[in-house]
Amino acid sequence: MGVHSLCRTAGTVSVCLAFASGCAPSSRQAADTASPRPPAQAACAMDRSKLLIGAYYLDGAVQDDRHVQEVADAGIDFLVAVDAKKELLDLCAKHRLGAITSSAIPMWWGDDGKRAGLYRETLPLEKLDALRPTYPFHPALWGDYPVDEPNAKDFAHINAVIHRYRELFPGQLAYVNLYPIYANTAPQGVSPELQKVPSQLGTTTYQEHIDQYVQAVDTDYICFDSYPFTGPFATYVENLDIVGTACRKSKRDLWVIIQTGAWKPDAVLGEYQIRWQSYLCLAFGAKIVMHASYSPGWWNETTSCINKAGEKNATYDYVKRIDAELHALSDVFMRYDNIGVYPCGEVSRADARMLKQLESLAARSGPPQDRRVRRLLDGLSADGALVAGCFQRKDGRGRAVLLVNAQNPWSATADVKVRLKGSGQAYIGGKKTPLAPALKLASGEGVFVVLD
């Protein structure tokens, strides 16, 4: 993830993606016949019964007590891609933070595809075995980050590494992140010149990439990163739909890394844009959302949560408020599992950049199959576009819908007025209130509706 998620390859802006090898179905339906959910890993300090929020990077210069406390104060549950230094881990434990580190186990990055198929040489299993005696076990160390955005040619060895990792480090998480949909695919055809073009995905489509990952890699989650306000915006909803559908069909959790920074100071994201990403990810069933990034990382230092000196940017307060909303929603949201996502409301009035995405989502999803969800959506009217993430309670007895304003995530004033029929409870900003027949969703907002 990160700056390599906007690699330039063959003259086009592209981003990197990840996973599996071997033959696999090339259609979206491959996920429908995927193997059952892999067994959950041994008890881990990572409490996945809650909606968790992560954040990438905390620069070494600000790894002190005050700055680690500020991470926790922002509503962040764990840090990603930090060094496994005892001093930092001790501070994380003090402030009830977890850490997924990138130093105890060497991290492999897929880059522009030129290293595809070489992961076995970089981390043979015997090299992993040799790390066991010096592994820095710690209560705050939730796991390690062995692979970021791999090529499908490396999926088989990634799976072998994950299985060996579980044997060597029980209770720890082996974290793998995949490329977004705008990573470049394998060239089609047999032209020698075409075959010289590196492929980040190692497949001819993103759907094939995810299908192969489901078939080949035994994680009980699928994670990907995508930066819609910097990378290509036009495929953001499709990316969520492909991975969300694969998670739903294979009974895995969806984890998404969202954009929380920008290349230039004048492109800093508004609070509504970070909120929109967060709620849209939840609508597709995400159980973990991660900010990229807390320290600047590859972004301009005025646009992330803090700058290089550890001073708070405006983005810090945006993230703090949004994270508080998500945590307030956690208890009720985590009682449900996603059963589908559908556009609704006055879709034709959506901004042009959203309209095509919503029309494509409608074509892929078809009408809701669940009777209670269909009745709610049939009785809904709105003066703008919405996305409805539909949910079933884990015991099968209840339904819920997360309505997200999808009118125009480029405008802070794109409110949508919604009218609903039926009874239930609404959670707006994480706060519970009786379901009113009319409500207004500000730009970026979502409302979680639990049906009676």
C-alpha positions as CSV (number, residue, x, y, z in Angstrom):
1,M,0.0,0.0,0.0
2,G,1.1,3.6,0.0
3,V,3.1,5.4,-2.6
4,H,3.4,2.2,-4.5
5,S,-0.4,2.2,-4.8
6,L,0.1,4.8,-7.5
7,C,2.8,3.2,-9.5
8,R,3.2,4.3,-13.1
9,T,3.5,1.4,-15.4
10,A,3.5,1.4,-19.2
11,G,2.5,5.0,-19.2
12,T,-0.6,4.7,-17.1
13,V,-1.4,5.3,-13.5
14,S,-1.9,2.0,-11.8
15,V,-1.9,0.5,-8.4
16,C,-0.8,-2.8,-7.0
17,L,-2.8,-5.8,-5.8
18,A,-2.2,-9.2,-4.4
19,F,-2.4,-13.0,-4.1
20,A,-2.5,-16.7,-5.2
21,S,-1.2,-19.0,-7.9
22,G,-2.5,-22.0,-9.8
23,C,-5.6,-22.3,-11.9
24,A,-8.8,-20.8,-10.6
25,P,-12.2,-19.8,-12.2
26,S,-12.1,-16.4,-13.9
27,S,-15.7,-15.4,-13.3
28,R,-17.1,-13.6,-10.3
29,Q,-19.1,-16.8,-9.5
30,A,-15.9,-18.4,-8.4
31,A,-16.4,-16.9,-5.0
32,D,-19.8,-18.5,-4.7
33,T,-18.1,-22.0,-4.7
34,A,-15.2,-21.0,-2.5
35,S,-14.1,-23.3,0.2
36,P,-15.7,-22.8,3.7
37,R,-14.3,-20.1,6.0
38,P,-10.9,-21.1,7.2
39,P,-10.8,-21.8,10.9
40,A,-10.2,-18.8,13.1
41,Q,-6.7,-18.4,14.4
42,A,-5.8,-19.1,18.0
43,A,-7.0,-16.6,20.6
44,C,-5.3,-13.3,19.7
45,A,-5.1,-10.0,21.6
46,M,-7.0,-8.6,18.6
47,D,-10.7,-8.6,19.7
48,R,-12.5,-9.0,16.5
49,S,-15.9,-9.1,18.1
50,K,-15.7,-5.3,17.9
51,L,-15.6,-2.9,15.0
52,L,-11.9,-2.0,15.0
53,I,-10.1,1.0,13.6
54,G,-6.4,0.9,12.6
55,A,-4.0,3.5,11.3
56,Y,-0.8,3.3,9.3
57,Y,2.5,4.6,10.6
58,L,3.8,6.5,13.6
59,D,7.1,8.0,12.8
60,G,10.0,7.1,15.1
61,A,10.5,10.7,16.1
62,V,7.1,10.9,17.8
63,Q,7.0,7.5,19.5
64,D,6.7,8.9,23.0
65,D,4.1,8.8,25.7
66,R,2.2,11.9,24.7
67,H,2.0,11.1,21.0
68,V,1.0,7.4,21.6
69,Q,-1.8,8.6,23.9
70,E,-3.0,11.0,21.2
71,V,-3.3,8.0,18.8
72,A,-5.6,6.3,21.3
73,D,-7.5,9.6,21.9
74,A,-8.3,9.7,18.2
75,G,-10.2,6.4,18.6
76,I,-7.6,4.3,16.9
77,D,-7.4,0.7,18.2
78,F,-4.1,-0.4,16.5
79,L,-1.1,0.8,14.6
80,V,0.1,-0.8,11.3
81,A,3.5,-0.9,9.7
82,V,5.5,0.2,12.8
83,D,8.7,-1.3,14.1
84,A,8.5,-4.0,16.8
85,K,10.5,-1.9,19.3
86,K,9.9,-2.7,23.0
87,E,9.7,0.9,23.9
88,L,6.8,1.5,21.4
89,L,5.1,-1.7,22.3
90,D,5.2,-0.8,26.0
91,L,3.6,2.5,25.2
92,C,0.9,0.8,23.1
93,A,0.1,-1.6,25.9
94,K,-0.1,1.3,28.4
95,H,-2.6,3.1,26.1
96,R,-4.5,-0.1,25.2
97,L,-3.4,-0.1,21.5
98,G,-2.3,-3.0,19.4
99,A,0.4,-3.1,16.8
100,I,0.9,-5.0,13.6
101,T,4.6,-4.6,12.9
102,S,6.7,-4.7,9.7
103,S,10.1,-5.4,11.2
104,A,9.9,-8.7,13.2
105,I,9.0,-10.6,10.0
106,P,10.4,-9.1,6.8
107,M,7.7,-7.5,4.7
108,W,7.4,-8.3,1.0
109,W,5.8,-5.7,-1.3
110,G,4.6,-6.6,-4.8
111,D,6.0,-3.3,-6.3
112,D,5.4,-3.0,-10.1
113,G,5.1,-6.7,-10.7
114,K,8.7,-7.3,-11.7
115,R,9.3,-9.5,-8.6
116,A,6.2,-11.6,-9.2
117,G,6.8,-15.3,-8.2
118,L,9.9,-14.5,-6.1
119,Y,8.4,-14.4,-2.6
120,R,9.6,-18.0,-2.0
121,E,13.2,-16.9,-2.5
122,T,12.8,-13.9,-0.2
123,L,11.2,-15.7,2.7
124,P,11.7,-19.5,2.5
125,L,10.1,-21.4,5.3
126,E,13.4,-22.2,7.0
127,K,14.2,-18.5,7.2
128,L,10.9,-18.0,9.0
129,D,11.7,-20.9,11.3
130,A,15.0,-19.1,12.2
131,L,13.1,-16.0,13.4
132,R,11.3,-17.9,16.2
133,P,14.0,-17.7,18.9
134,T,14.3,-13.9,18.7
135,Y,10.6,-13.1,18.0
136,P,9.6,-10.1,20.3
137,F,6.4,-11.6,21.9
138,H,4.5,-8.8,23.7
139,P,0.9,-8.1,24.8
140,A,0.6,-5.2,22.4
141,L,2.1,-7.1,19.4
142,W,-1.0,-8.3,17.6
143,G,0.8,-9.6,14.6
144,D,3.1,-9.1,11.7
145,Y,2.9,-7.7,8.1
146,P,4.6,-10.3,5.9
147,V,3.0,-9.4,2.6
148,D,1.7,-6.2,1.0
149,E,0.1,-6.2,-2.4
150,P,1.5,-9.5,-3.8
151,N,1.1,-10.9,-7.3
152,A,-1.1,-13.9,-7.8
153,K,2.0,-16.0,-8.7
154,D,3.0,-15.7,-5.0
155,F,-0.3,-16.8,-3.5
156,A,0.7,-20.4,-3.0
157,H,3.9,-19.5,-1.0
158,I,2.0,-16.8,0.9
159,N,-0.4,-19.5,2.1
160,A,2.5,-21.7,3.1
161,V,4.1,-18.8,5.1
162,I,0.8,-18.1,6.8
163,H,0.4,-21.7,7.9
164,R,4.0,-21.9,9.2
165,Y,3.6,-18.6,10.9
166,R,0.5,-19.8,12.8
167,E,2.5,-22.8,14.0
168,L,5.5,-20.8,15.1
169,F,3.7,-17.8,16.6
170,P,0.3,-19.0,17.9
171,G,-2.2,-16.3,18.7
172,Q,-0.5,-13.8,16.3
173,L,-2.0,-12.4,13.2
174,A,-0.3,-12.8,9.8
175,Y,-1.6,-9.7,8.0
176,V,-1.8,-9.5,4.2
177,N,-3.0,-6.6,2.2
178,L,-4.1,-6.7,-1.4
179,Y,-3.9,-4.3,-4.3
180,P,-6.9,-2.2,-5.3
181,I,-8.8,-2.6,-8.6
182,Y,-6.7,0.0,-10.4
183,A,-3.5,-2.1,-10.2
184,N,-2.4,-3.2,-13.6
185,T,-3.4,-6.6,-14.9
186,A,-1.6,-9.2,-16.9
187,P,-1.3,-8.4,-20.6
188,Q,-3.7,-10.3,-22.8
189,G,-2.4,-12.0,-25.9
190,V,0.8,-13.7,-26.7
191,S,2.9,-10.9,-28.2
192,P,6.5,-11.1,-26.9
193,E,6.4,-7.3,-26.4
194,L,3.2,-7.5,-24.3
195,Q,4.6,-10.3,-22.2
196,K,7.5,-7.9,-21.1
197,V,5.0,-5.6,-19.4
198,P,5.0,-6.2,-15.7
199,S,1.7,-7.2,-14.1
200,Q,1.0,-6.2,-10.6
201,L,-2.0,-8.5,-10.3
202,G,-0.8,-11.5,-12.3
203,T,-4.3,-12.0,-13.6
204,T,-6.2,-10.5,-16.6
205,T,-8.9,-9.0,-14.3
206,Y,-9.2,-7.9,-10.7
207,Q,-12.1,-10.3,-10.3
208,E,-9.8,-13.2,-11.2
209,H,-7.2,-11.9,-8.7
210,I,-9.7,-12.0,-5.9
211,D,-11.1,-15.3,-7.0
212,Q,-7.7,-16.9,-6.9
213,Y,-6.9,-15.4,-3.5
214,V,-10.1,-16.9,-2.1
215,Q,-9.1,-20.3,-3.5
216,A,-5.5,-20.2,-2.5
217,V,-5.0,-18.2,0.7
218,D,-6.4,-19.3,4.0
219,T,-7.0,-16.0,5.8
220,D,-10.4,-15.5,7.4
221,Y,-10.5,-11.9,6.1
222,I,-9.7,-10.1,2.8
223,C,-8.0,-6.7,3.1
224,F,-7.3,-4.2,0.4
225,D,-6.4,-0.5,0.1
226,S,-7.9,2.1,-2.2
227,Y,-7.6,5.8,-2.3
228,P,-10.6,7.2,-4.3
229,F,-9.7,10.9,-4.1
230,T,-6.2,10.3,-5.4
231,G,-6.4,7.1,-7.4
232,P,-9.0,6.5,-10.1
233,F,-12.4,7.3,-8.5
234,A,-14.6,5.6,-11.2
235,T,-14.0,2.0,-9.9
236,Y,-14.2,2.6,-6.1
237,V,-17.7,1.1,-5.6
238,E,-16.9,-1.8,-7.9
239,N,-13.8,-2.6,-5.9
240,L,-15.8,-2.7,-2.7
241,D,-18.4,-4.8,-4.4
242,I,-16.0,-7.4,-5.7
243,V,-14.2,-7.9,-2.4
244,G,-17.3,-7.5,-0.3
245,T,-19.1,-10.2,-2.4
246,A,-16.1,-12.5,-2.1
247,C,-16.1,-12.0,1.7
248,R,-19.8,-12.7,1.9
249,K,-19.6,-15.8,-0.2
250,S,-16.5,-17.3,1.5
251,K,-17.6,-16.2,5.0
252,R,-14.6,-14.0,5.6
253,D,-14.4,-10.6,7.1
254,L,-13.9,-7.5,5.0
255,W,-11.1,-5.1,6.0
256,V,-10.5,-1.8,4.1
257,I,-7.7,0.8,4.2
258,I,-9.2,4.2,3.4
259,Q,-7.6,7.4,2.2
260,T,-6.8,9.8,5.1
261,G,-4.2,12.1,3.4
262,A,-3.4,13.6,0.1
263,W,-0.5,14.4,-2.2
264,K,-0.8,18.2,-2.0
265,P,-1.9,20.6,0.7
266,D,-4.7,22.0,-1.4
267,A,-6.1,18.5,-1.9
268,V,-6.6,17.7,1.8
269,L,-9.7,15.6,2.4
270,G,-12.7,17.1,4.1
271,E,-14.2,15.4,7.1
272,Y,-17.2,14.4,5.0
273,Q,-15.0,12.6,2.5
274,I,-13.3,10.5,5.2
275,R,-16.7,9.8,6.8
276,W,-18.2,8.8,3.4
277,Q,-15.4,6.2,2.9
278,S,-15.9,4.9,6.4
279,Y,-19.7,4.4,6.1
280,L,-19.5,3.1,2.5
281,C,-17.0,0.4,3.7
282,L,-19.4,-0.5,6.5
283,A,-22.3,-0.7,4.0
284,F,-20.4,-3.4,2.2
285,G,-19.8,-5.2,5.5
286,A,-16.4,-4.0,6.6
287,K,-15.4,-5.1,10.1
288,I,-12.1,-3.3,10.2
289,V,-11.3,0.2,8.7
290,M,-7.8,1.5,8.6
291,H,-6.6,5.1,8.1
292,A,-3.8,5.7,5.6
293,S,-2.3,7.4,7.3
294,Y,-1.7,8.8,10.8
295,S,1.9,10.0,10.4
296,P,2.4,11.3,6.8
297,G,3.9,8.2,5.2
298,W,3.8,9.0,1.5
299,W,1.3,11.9,1.8
300,N,2.0,15.6,2.1
301,E,2.7,16.1,5.8
302,T,0.0,18.8,6.2
303,T,-2.8,16.3,5.1
304,S,-2.4,13.3,7.4
305,C,-3.5,13.2,11.0
306,I,-0.2,14.6,12.3
307,N,2.9,16.1,10.6
308,K,6.4,14.9,10.8
309,A,7.0,16.9,14.1
310,G,3.9,15.2,15.6
311,E,1.7,18.3,15.5
312,K,-1.9,17.7,14.8
313,N,-3.4,18.6,11.5
314,A,-7.1,19.4,10.9
315,T,-7.4,15.8,9.7
316,Y,-6.7,14.6,13.3
317,D,-9.9,16.1,14.6
318,Y,-11.9,14.8,11.6
319,V,-10.7,11.3,12.3
320,K,-11.3,11.6,16.0
321,R,-15.0,12.5,15.5
322,I,-15.5,9.9,12.8
323,D,-13.9,7.1,14.9
324,A,-16.0,8.1,17.9
325,E,-19.1,7.6,15.7
326,L,-17.9,4.2,14.5
327,H,-17.1,3.0,18.0
328,A,-20.5,4.1,19.2
329,L,-22.1,2.0,16.5
330,S,-19.9,-1.1,17.1
331,D,-22.0,-3.0,19.6
332,V,-25.2,-3.0,17.4
333,F,-23.4,-3.2,14.0
334,M,-21.3,-6.2,14.9
335,R,-24.5,-8.3,15.7
336,Y,-25.2,-8.3,12.0
337,D,-23.7,-9.8,8.8
338,N,-23.9,-8.2,5.4
339,I,-26.3,-9.8,2.9
340,G,-26.1,-7.4,0.0
341,V,-25.7,-3.8,-1.2
342,Y,-28.1,-1.9,-3.4
343,P,-28.4,1.7,-4.8
344,C,-31.7,3.4,-3.9
345,G,-33.3,6.8,-3.7
346,E,-33.2,9.1,-6.7
347,V,-30.1,7.6,-8.2
348,S,-30.5,9.6,-11.5
349,R,-29.7,12.8,-9.5
350,A,-26.3,11.6,-8.4
351,D,-23.2,13.5,-9.5
352,A,-21.9,12.1,-12.8
353,R,-18.9,10.6,-11.1
354,M,-21.2,8.5,-8.9
355,L,-24.0,7.8,-11.3
356,K,-22.2,5.3,-13.5
357,Q,-20.9,3.5,-10.5
358,L,-24.3,3.2,-8.9
359,E,-25.9,2.1,-12.2
360,S,-23.2,-0.6,-12.5
361,L,-23.8,-1.7,-8.9
362,A,-27.5,-2.0,-9.6
363,A,-26.8,-4.2,-12.6
364,R,-24.5,-6.5,-10.7
365,S,-26.6,-6.7,-7.6
366,G,-30.1,-7.1,-9.0
367,P,-33.1,-6.5,-6.7
368,P,-32.9,-7.4,-3.0
369,Q,-33.7,-11.0,-2.3
370,D,-34.6,-10.6,1.3
371,R,-38.4,-9.8,1.7
372,R,-38.1,-7.5,4.7
373,V,-35.2,-5.5,3.2
374,R,-37.1,-5.2,-0.1
375,R,-40.2,-3.9,1.7
376,L,-38.1,-1.2,3.4
377,L,-36.4,-0.1,0.2
378,D,-39.6,-0.2,-1.8
379,G,-41.1,2.2,0.8
380,L,-38.1,4.6,0.7
381,S,-38.0,7.8,-1.2
382,A,-35.3,10.4,-1.3
383,D,-34.3,13.5,-3.3
384,G,-30.8,12.1,-4.0
385,A,-28.8,8.9,-4.3
386,L,-28.2,6.4,-1.5
387,V,-26.4,3.2,-1.1
388,A,-28.1,0.6,1.1
389,G,-26.0,-2.0,2.8
390,C,-28.4,-4.7,4.0
391,F,-27.7,-6.9,7.0
392,Q,-29.1,-10.0,8.8
393,R,-28.7,-10.5,12.5
394,K,-26.3,-13.4,13.3
395,D,-29.1,-15.4,14.8
396,G,-31.1,-14.9,11.6
397,R,-34.1,-13.2,13.3
398,G,-33.5,-9.5,12.5
399,R,-32.7,-7.2,9.6
400,A,-30.9,-3.9,9.4
401,V,-30.0,-1.4,6.6
402,L,-27.1,1.1,6.5
403,L,-28.1,3.9,4.3
404,V,-25.2,6.0,3.0
405,N,-25.4,9.4,1.2
406,A,-24.0,8.6,-2.3
407,Q,-25.1,11.8,-4.0
408,N,-21.7,13.5,-4.4
409,P,-18.7,12.8,-2.2
410,W,-16.9,15.7,-3.8
411,S,-19.3,18.2,-2.3
412,A,-19.6,19.1,1.4
413,T,-23.2,20.4,0.8
414,A,-24.7,17.4,-1.0
415,D,-27.4,16.6,1.6
416,V,-30.1,14.0,0.9
417,K,-33.5,14.1,2.4
418,V,-35.0,10.6,3.0
419,R,-38.5,9.4,3.8
420,L,-39.0,5.9,5.2
421,K,-42.0,3.7,6.0
422,G,-41.9,1.2,8.8
423,S,-40.7,1.1,12.4
424,G,-37.4,0.5,14.1
425,Q,-34.4,2.2,15.6
426,A,-32.0,4.5,13.8
427,Y,-28.4,5.1,14.7
428,I,-27.1,8.4,13.5
429,G,-23.6,9.5,14.4
430,G,-23.6,6.3,16.5
431,K,-26.5,7.6,18.6
432,K,-29.7,5.6,19.0
433,T,-33.0,7.3,18.2
434,P,-36.5,6.1,17.2
435,L,-36.8,5.8,13.4
436,A,-38.5,9.0,12.2
437,P,-40.5,9.0,8.9
438,A,-38.1,11.7,7.5
439,L,-34.5,12.4,8.1
440,K,-31.6,14.2,6.4
441,L,-28.2,12.8,5.6
442,A,-25.5,15.3,5.3
443,S,-22.7,14.7,2.7
444,G,-20.8,11.6,3.8
445,E,-23.2,10.5,6.5
446,G,-24.8,7.1,7.0
447,V,-27.7,5.9,9.2
448,F,-27.9,2.4,10.5
449,V,-31.6,1.3,10.7
450,V,-32.6,-1.7,12.8
451,L,-36.0,-3.0,11.6
452,D,-38.7,-4.1,14.1
